[in-house]
Amino acid sequence: MNNNEEELKLKLSTLDCNTSTKYYQVTQTLNDTQKHKIKTYFKYYTPENFDNLENVAGKTTGWMCKSDDVSKVEELLGITETREKYTSKYNNNQRKTSDEIPNLLEKVALSFSK
């Protein structure tokens, strides 16, 4: 893999707020064997597949799978940097930051004078 190629993984592509559904796309072109393994989980979407496009964020055209199928697709493609790992790492970092805020506030002393 060269510097211009991104690691094979699934990335969030579309969020349908009408149905609270997340849609994911692969980050690389797949070979025929890989496509065959995951074809039951992917569908080609167009704007006509979504109700009320004002409540849809992201791409509305392309091959995507729903969030319910992400772990199955990652397993079939042998993806090790999974969405679950990413989410867990993100939540841990967010929790650490949240835990640090009260400590930071204790160090800051504000004084107001007329």
Buried (B, 14 or more C-beta within 10 A) or exposed (E): EEEEEEEBBBEBBBBBEEEEBBBBBBEEEBEEEBEEBBEEBBEEBEEEBBEEEEEBEBEBEBBBBBBEBBBEBBEBBEBEEBBEEEEEEEEEEEEEEEEEEEEEEEEEEEEEEE
